[in-house]
Amino acid sequence: MTAAALTKSFGKRLEVTLIESEEIGIIGVGESTVPHLRDFNRLLEIDEADFIRRTKGTFKLGIQFNDWRRIGDSYMHGFGTIGRSLGLLDFHQYWLKARKLGWARDIGQYSINTLAAPQGRFLPPPSDAPPNTPLADIVYAYQFDAALYARYLRGFAEARGARRIEGKVVEVRQNGASGFVESLRLESGASVAGDLFIDCSGFRALLIGGALHSPFQDWTHWLPLDRAIAVPCEKVGPPTPYTRVTARSAGWQWRIPLQHRTGNGHVYSSRFMSDDEAQAFLLANLDGKPLADPGKPIRFAAGKRTKMWDKNVVAIGLAGGFLEPLESTAIFLSQSGISRLMQLFPRLGFDPVLERTYNAQAQFEFERIRDFLILHYCATERDDTELWRYCRNMDIPDSLREYIDLFADAGRFFRNGTELFAVTSWVQVMLGQGIVPRSYHPAVDWVSDADLKSFVDAIEKVIAKCVSIMPRHEEFIARHCAAD
């Protein structure tokens, strides 16, 4: 992703060398995304239909969460909007009063994404859709084969001048005075010099951690899951336009439908479940026949490097930090880091203000996403296993406590700057996890009860009608972007 973005944006003004080893390979379990991936692909001017075909991808309207609040509960975290605002207030404020009066249905009935997804329907916003209509509000992401995406971008970058070297780095050579990295020595004996080094070495963090020793902020107190096992299985039925996440006794299981198979994984805490138990549990809960052995568990710790830009090294992806893929943020955080680097791209002087700004923005972004993930765990009524009892009773960051208290009072939420998840996401997860506001914004009472009921009912009917004319997800793929 980094090489593709650099070659596309700078062309021949930069000499881009990519060092990687086929023997080491990549962690290719991140197959579910958030809508921002569309922005990254647009930056590269990638044709969407071609991208979907070549990565055997499907479309994603949101994430279905099962058994998180209580066993048997289910809710959708859909992209896009909920209802429509009226005056200065978001729709959910009016919904809260209508709910108290017994008029409103589940909040998911008032969003085109959350209503269409369980019905297996999908449609991108039509070019002729009138503005301010539900069809114009459809926001979507992708589910795809991450290894195929990497191969796709490798060809893209090489075609635009990136030079790829097959090999392993065995030594990082630094300037004795400044500590800046000057060159890398490879296993073959070759030396690769450079001005700016981008560490994409995964959890090894070969440059940012191994050479520059940037400290790691460990957040496992709040996000205790530290292992993941992944396995693909045979496709069973049409692919759903959403990712499914099911809470389990010691973690959670993902299900990501592609055109040719289904991706599955079990994320768990080694404190509460052994690797063998986790693997057996995953294999016993697949939709279809497994297509490979699960392999060794991936070990990780939730957190990030204090400095993701240090001297002339910038860490992208797992080298800089990792938050479990509960809300499909792993690829986003890589691409966000790339975008931030492009905006702050240095001249040879490496003005320290660029480094400070990059690191401050990265810290803010990681912390806000961290809090959103913690919300799924701490706001639960489950006490059936050790993990869930721990999560119910653990201390949480003050920043998250403020968000919860503000919402619990009267459904208020204020997006903090440019944080990834906006009001729609927080409202759906708060309500889905059982945090129901005690009241609503007092300005709602300025609308008469009769007008309130008419307003809420009309939105429900319009959204239901729009969903009814959307094609089936598999039909849309077959018509526009079916894989070979």
KOLBA-859371 format. One line per 10 residues: number of its first residue (from 1); their letters; for each residue z, y, x of C-alpha. Coordinates in nm, 2 decimals. Layout:
BEGIN
NUM	a	Z:Y:X; ... $
//
This chain:
BEGIN
1	mtaaaltksf	0.00:0.00:0.00; 0.09:0.24:0.28; -0.23:0.18:0.48; -0.44:0.22:0.17; -0.28:0.55:0.07; -0.31:0.69:0.42; -0.67:0.60:0.48; -0.76:0.73:0.13; -0.58:1.06:0.17; -0.65:1.14:0.53 $
11	gkrlevtlie	-0.97:0.95:0.61; -1.08:0.97:0.97; -0.83:1.24:1.05; -0.57:0.97:1.11; -0.60:0.65:1.32; -0.41:0.39:1.12; -0.31:0.06:1.28; -0.15:-0.21:1.07; 0.04:-0.49:1.26; 0.13:-0.79:1.06 $
21	seeigiigvg	0.16:-1.17:1.10; 0.02:-1.43:0.87; 0.30:-1.66:0.99; 0.57:-1.42:0.86; 0.39:-1.36:0.53; 0.53:-1.14:0.25; 0.78:-1.16:-0.03; 0.54:-1.19:-0.32; 0.77:-1.22:-0.62; 0.75:-0.87:-0.75 $
31	estvphlrdf	0.48:-0.90:-1.02; 0.61:-0.67:-1.29; 0.59:-0.29:-1.26; 0.67:0.05:-1.42; 0.39:0.28:-1.55; 0.39:0.49:-1.23; 0.18:0.22:-1.06; -0.11:0.36:-1.26; -0.06:0.69:-1.09; -0.08:0.52:-0.75 $
41	nrlleidead	-0.39:0.34:-0.84; -0.55:0.66:-0.97; -0.47:0.82:-0.63; -0.68:0.55:-0.47; -0.94:0.58:-0.74; -0.91:0.21:-0.82; -1.10:0.10:-1.13; -0.84:-0.04:-1.37; -1.05:-0.33:-1.52; -1.16:-0.44:-1.17 $
51	firrtkgtfk	-0.79:-0.43:-1.05; -0.67:-0.64:-1.35; -0.95:-0.90:-1.30; -0.89:-0.94:-0.93; -0.51:-0.96:-0.96; -0.53:-1.19:-1.27; -0.31:-0.92:-1.43; -0.19:-0.85:-1.78; -0.05:-0.54:-1.95; 0.31:-0.45:-2.00 $
61	lgiqfndwrr	0.46:-0.23:-2.28; 0.82:-0.29:-2.17; 1.10:-0.54:-2.10; 1.27:-0.76:-2.34; 1.64:-0.82:-2.26; 1.80:-1.13:-2.41; 2.17:-1.22:-2.41; 2.29:-0.92:-2.21; 2.53:-0.76:-2.46; 2.62:-1.09:-2.63 $
71	igdsymhgfg	2.46:-1.43:-2.63; 2.20:-1.42:-2.90; 2.14:-1.05:-2.88; 1.79:-0.91:-2.79; 1.65:-0.57:-2.75; 1.34:-0.41:-2.60; 1.33:-0.14:-2.33; 0.99:0.00:-2.41; 0.79:0.26:-2.22; 0.67:0.58:-2.39 $
81	tigrslglld	0.85:0.77:-2.67; 1.08:0.70:-2.96; 0.96:0.86:-3.29; 0.89:1.23:-3.24; 1.11:1.52:-3.17; 1.19:1.78:-3.44; 1.28:2.13:-3.33; 1.48:2.11:-3.01; 1.62:1.76:-3.07; 1.49:1.42:-2.98 $
91	fhqywlkark	1.42:1.17:-3.26; 1.72:0.95:-3.18; 1.95:1.23:-3.29; 1.81:1.22:-3.64; 1.81:0.84:-3.63; 2.18:0.84:-3.55; 2.26:1.02:-3.87; 2.02:0.81:-4.07; 2.19:0.50:-3.94; 2.53:0.63:-4.04 $
101	lgwardigqy	2.39:0.69:-4.39; 2.25:0.34:-4.40; 1.88:0.44:-4.41; 1.76:0.36:-4.06; 1.64:0.03:-3.92; 1.67:-0.09:-3.56; 1.57:0.18:-3.31; 1.28:-0.04:-3.19; 1.10:0.01:-3.52; 1.04:0.37:-3.43 $
111	sintlaapqg	0.85:0.33:-3.10; 0.49:0.19:-3.09; 0.56:0.01:-2.76; 0.87:-0.18:-2.88; 0.71:-0.27:-3.21; 0.38:-0.38:-3.07; 0.51:-0.58:-2.78; 0.70:-0.86:-2.97; 0.39:-0.89:-3.19; 0.17:-0.95:-2.89 $
121	rflpppsdap	-0.05:-0.65:-2.95; -0.19:-0.41:-2.69; -0.42:-0.11:-2.67; -0.44:0.17:-2.42; -0.44:0.52:-2.57; -0.79:0.56:-2.72; -0.98:0.85:-2.58; -1.04:0.98:-2.93; -0.67:0.94:-3.05; -0.55:1.27:-3.20 $
131	pntpladivy	-0.27:1.43:-2.99; 0.09:1.38:-3.11; 0.02:1.05:-3.28; 0.17:0.71:-3.19; -0.16:0.58:-3.05; -0.17:0.87:-2.81; 0.18:0.79:-2.69; 0.12:0.44:-2.57; 0.25:0.41:-2.21; 0.20:0.09:-2.02 $
141	ayqfdaalya	0.23:-0.08:-1.68; 0.10:-0.41:-1.54; 0.21:-0.76:-1.46; 0.00:-0.91:-1.18; -0.01:-1.15:-0.88; 0.15:-0.94:-0.60; -0.02:-1.15:-0.32; -0.36:-1.08:-0.48; -0.27:-0.71:-0.50; -0.18:-0.70:-0.13 $
151	rylrgfaear	-0.51:-0.87:-0.05; -0.70:-0.62:-0.27; -0.54:-0.33:-0.09; -0.60:-0.48:0.26; -0.97:-0.48:0.19; -0.95:-0.13:0.05; -0.77:0.00:0.36; -0.99:-0.18:0.61; -1.30:-0.05:0.44; -1.17:0.30:0.50 $
161	garriegkvv	-1.09:0.26:0.86; -0.75:0.10:0.89; -0.74:-0.13:1.20; -0.54:-0.45:1.14; -0.38:-0.64:1.43; -0.26:-1.00:1.38; 0.06:-1.04:1.57; 0.44:-1.03:1.60; 0.64:-0.74:1.74; 0.88:-0.85:2.01 $
171	evrqngasgf	0.99:-0.52:2.16; 1.04:-0.16:2.04; 1.00:0.09:2.32; 1.17:0.42:2.28; 1.18:0.75:2.47; 1.49:0.75:2.68; 1.57:1.12:2.60; 1.47:1.17:2.24; 1.50:0.81:2.10; 1.16:0.84:1.94 $
181	veslrlesga	0.96:0.52:1.93; 0.67:0.53:2.17; 0.51:0.19:2.14; 0.55:-0.17:2.02; 0.50:-0.47:2.24; 0.35:-0.78:2.07; 0.40:-1.14:2.13; 0.05:-1.16:2.29; 0.16:-0.90:2.55; -0.05:-0.62:2.39 $
191	svagdlfidc	0.11:-0.28:2.35; 0.05:-0.05:2.05; 0.13:0.32:2.09; 0.16:0.57:1.82; 0.30:0.91:1.70; 0.44:0.80:1.36; 0.57:0.45:1.29; 0.61:0.32:0.94; 0.85:0.03:0.91; 0.72:-0.22:0.65 $
201	sgfralligg	0.90:-0.52:0.81; 1.10:-0.61:0.50; 1.46:-0.71:0.51; 1.44:-0.74:0.89; 1.41:-0.36:0.91; 1.28:-0.41:1.27; 1.25:-0.04:1.35; 1.48:0.16:1.12; 1.76:-0.09:1.15; 1.69:-0.29:1.47 $
211	alhspfqdwt	1.59:-0.01:1.70; 1.73:0.31:1.54; 2.04:0.15:1.39; 2.03:0.35:1.06; 2.35:0.24:0.87; 2.32:0.04:0.55; 2.49:0.16:0.23; 2.61:-0.16:0.06; 2.63:-0.14:-0.32; 2.71:-0.51:-0.39 $
221	hwlpldraia	3.04:-0.40:-0.54; 2.84:-0.27:-0.84; 2.54:-0.50:-0.82; 2.69:-0.83:-0.71; 2.37:-1.05:-0.73; 2.25:-1.14:-0.38; 2.00:-1.43:-0.41; 1.67:-1.50:-0.59; 1.46:-1.81:-0.64; 1.11:-1.79:-0.77 $
231	vpcekvgppt	0.86:-2.04:-0.90; 0.53:-2.02:-1.09; 0.47:-2.25:-1.39; 0.17:-2.34:-1.61; 0.07:-2.09:-1.87; 0.19:-2.18:-2.21; 0.04:-1.98:-2.49; -0.11:-1.63:-2.48; 0.04:-1.39:-2.23; 0.30:-1.15:-2.38 $
241	pytrvtarsa	0.25:-0.78:-2.31; 0.61:-0.75:-2.19; 0.84:-0.90:-1.92; 1.13:-1.11:-2.05; 1.47:-1.09:-1.88; 1.74:-1.33:-1.99; 2.10:-1.31:-1.88; 2.24:-1.63:-1.75; 2.58:-1.75:-1.65; 2.57:-1.62:-1.29 $
251	gwqwriplqh	2.28:-1.38:-1.31; 1.95:-1.35:-1.49; 1.61:-1.51:-1.52; 1.27:-1.33:-1.53; 0.95:-1.44:-1.70; 0.63:-1.26:-1.62; 0.31:-1.38:-1.78; -0.02:-1.35:-1.59; -0.37:-1.45:-1.70; -0.36:-1.78:-1.50 $
261	rtgnghvyss	0.01:-1.87:-1.48; 0.36:-1.75:-1.55; 0.59:-1.61:-1.29; 0.95:-1.71:-1.31; 1.26:-1.63:-1.11; 1.64:-1.67:-1.11; 1.85:-1.38:-0.96; 2.21:-1.48:-0.92; 2.53:-1.42:-0.73; 2.62:-1.67:-0.46 $
271	rfmsddeaqa	2.99:-1.60:-0.54; 2.95:-1.77:-0.87; 2.67:-2.02:-0.83; 2.54:-2.24:-0.54; 2.17:-2.24:-0.44; 2.12:-2.59:-0.56; 2.27:-2.51:-0.90; 2.05:-2.20:-0.93; 1.74:-2.39:-0.85; 1.82:-2.67:-1.09 $
281	fllanldgkp	1.89:-2.42:-1.36; 1.57:-2.23:-1.31; 1.36:-2.55:-1.32; 1.53:-2.66:-1.63; 1.45:-2.34:-1.81; 1.07:-2.30:-1.75; 0.81:-2.27:-2.03; 0.57:-2.50:-1.86; 0.53:-2.74:-1.57; 0.61:-2.59:-1.23 $
291	ladpgkpirf	0.31:-2.53:-1.01; 0.50:-2.52:-0.67; 0.84:-2.59:-0.52; 1.08:-2.30:-0.55; 1.14:-2.29:-0.18; 1.43:-2.13:0.00; 1.63:-1.86:-0.18; 1.56:-1.50:-0.09; 1.89:-1.34:0.03; 1.95:-0.97:-0.01 $
301	aagkrtkmwd	2.21:-0.71:-0.05; 2.18:-0.42:-0.29; 2.18:-0.09:-0.11; 1.98:0.13:0.12; 1.96:0.28:0.47; 2.14:0.61:0.51; 1.83:0.74:0.68; 1.50:0.61:0.56; 1.33:0.86:0.79; 1.48:0.88:1.13 $
311	knvvaiglag	1.31:1.05:1.42; 0.94:0.93:1.41; 1.01:0.62:1.19; 0.98:0.61:0.81; 1.09:0.29:0.63; 0.89:0.19:0.33; 0.99:-0.09:0.09; 1.25:-0.35:0.17; 1.31:-0.21:0.52; 1.46:0.10:0.36 $
321	gfleplesta	1.65:-0.05:0.08; 1.65:-0.29:-0.21; 1.77:-0.29:-0.57; 1.73:-0.61:-0.77; 1.41:-0.61:-0.98; 1.59:-0.60:-1.31; 1.39:-0.29:-1.43; 1.08:-0.37:-1.21; 1.15:-0.08:-0.97; 1.08:-0.25:-0.63 $
331	iflsqsgisr	0.71:-0.17:-0.61; 0.78:0.18:-0.76; 1.03:0.26:-0.48; 0.77:0.16:-0.22; 0.50:0.37:-0.38; 0.74:0.66:-0.43; 0.84:0.65:-0.07; 0.47:0.66:0.02; 0.41:0.95:-0.21; 0.71:1.14:-0.06 $
341	lmqlfprlgf	0.58:1.08:0.29; 0.24:1.21:0.20; 0.39:1.53:0.06; 0.61:1.58:0.37; 0.36:1.44:0.62; 0.46:1.58:0.97; 0.27:1.76:1.24; 0.34:1.63:1.59; 0.64:1.86:1.62; 0.83:1.65:1.36 $
351	dpvlertyna	1.03:1.95:1.21; 1.38:1.81:1.12; 1.36:1.97:0.78; 1.10:1.72:0.67; 1.33:1.43:0.76; 1.63:1.59:0.59; 1.43:1.66:0.27; 1.28:1.31:0.26; 1.62:1.14:0.30; 1.79:1.36:0.05 $
361	qaqfeferir	1.53:1.29:-0.21; 1.53:0.91:-0.14; 1.91:0.91:-0.17; 1.90:1.08:-0.51; 1.62:0.85:-0.64; 1.80:0.53:-0.53; 2.14:0.64:-0.67; 1.99:0.72:-1.01; 1.81:0.39:-1.03; 2.12:0.21:-0.91 $
371	dflilhycat	2.33:0.36:-1.19; 2.07:0.26:-1.45; 2.08:-0.10:-1.33; 2.46:-0.10:-1.33; 2.46:0.01:-1.69; 2.31:-0.33:-1.79; 2.60:-0.51:-1.63; 2.91:-0.30:-1.71; 2.82:-0.24:-2.07; 2.86:-0.59:-2.19 $
381	erddtelwry	3.08:-0.78:-2.43; 3.03:-1.11:-2.25; 3.33:-1.28:-2.10; 3.21:-1.64:-2.10; 3.17:-1.67:-1.72; 3.33:-1.53:-1.40; 3.03:-1.30:-1.33; 3.04:-1.13:-1.67; 3.41:-1.09:-1.66; 3.38:-0.93:-1.32 $
391	crnmdipdsl	3.11:-0.69:-1.45; 3.30:-0.59:-1.76; 3.60:-0.49:-1.55; 3.45:-0.35:-1.23; 3.48:0.02:-1.14; 3.15:0.21:-1.18; 3.02:0.53:-1.00; 3.14:0.86:-1.14; 2.78:0.96:-1.20; 2.72:0.67:-1.44 $
401	reyidlfada	3.06:0.72:-1.61; 2.96:1.08:-1.69; 2.63:0.96:-1.84; 2.80:0.70:-2.06; 3.07:0.93:-2.18; 2.82:1.20:-2.27; 2.60:0.96:-2.46; 2.90:0.79:-2.63; 3.02:1.13:-2.77; 2.70:1.23:-2.96 $
411	grffrngtel	2.40:1.07:-2.81; 2.33:1.34:-2.56; 2.14:1.27:-2.23; 2.02:1.52:-1.97; 1.76:1.39:-1.72; 1.88:1.48:-1.37; 1.59:1.64:-1.20; 1.31:1.40:-1.13; 1.50:1.07:-1.17; 1.28:0.78:-1.27 $
421	favtswvqvm	1.42:0.69:-1.60; 1.41:0.95:-1.88; 1.59:0.99:-2.21; 1.38:0.71:-2.38; 1.49:0.45:-2.13; 1.86:0.55:-2.13; 1.88:0.56:-2.51; 1.73:0.22:-2.55; 1.95:0.05:-2.29; 2.26:0.23:-2.40 $
431	lgqgivprsy	2.21:0.12:-2.77; 2.09:-0.22:-2.67; 2.41:-0.28:-2.46; 2.63:-0.17:-2.75; 2.71:0.19:-2.66; 2.67:0.36:-3.00; 2.75:0.73:-3.02; 3.05:0.83:-3.23; 2.85:1.11:-3.38; 2.52:1.31:-3.35 $
441	hpavdwvsda	2.42:1.66:-3.25; 2.55:1.91:-3.51; 2.21:2.07:-3.54; 2.09:1.76:-3.72; 2.28:1.87:-4.03; 2.05:2.17:-4.06; 1.80:1.92:-4.21; 1.88:1.82:-4.57; 1.95:1.45:-4.63; 1.64:1.42:-4.84 $
451	dlksfvdaie	1.42:1.57:-4.57; 1.59:1.35:-4.31; 1.51:1.03:-4.50; 1.15:1.14:-4.55; 1.11:1.22:-4.18; 1.25:0.89:-4.06; 1.07:0.68:-4.32; 0.74:0.85:-4.24; 0.76:0.78:-3.87; 0.84:0.42:-3.93 $
461	kviakcvsim	0.54:0.38:-4.16; 0.30:0.56:-3.93; 0.40:0.35:-3.63; 0.38:0.02:-3.83; 0.03:0.12:-3.94; -0.08:0.20:-3.59; 0.05:-0.13:-3.46; -0.14:-0.32:-3.73; -0.47:-0.20:-3.60; -0.40:-0.28:-3.24 $
471	prheefiarh	-0.58:-0.59:-3.11; -0.40:-0.90:-2.97; -0.31:-0.86:-2.61; -0.52:-1.17:-2.50; -0.82:-1.04:-2.70; -0.81:-0.71:-2.53; -0.80:-0.88:-2.19; -1.08:-1.12:-2.28; -1.30:-0.83:-2.39; -1.24:-0.59:-2.10 $
481	caad	-1.09:-0.74:-1.79; -1.07:-1.12:-1.79; -1.02:-1.28:-1.45; -1.30:-1.51:-1.31 $
//
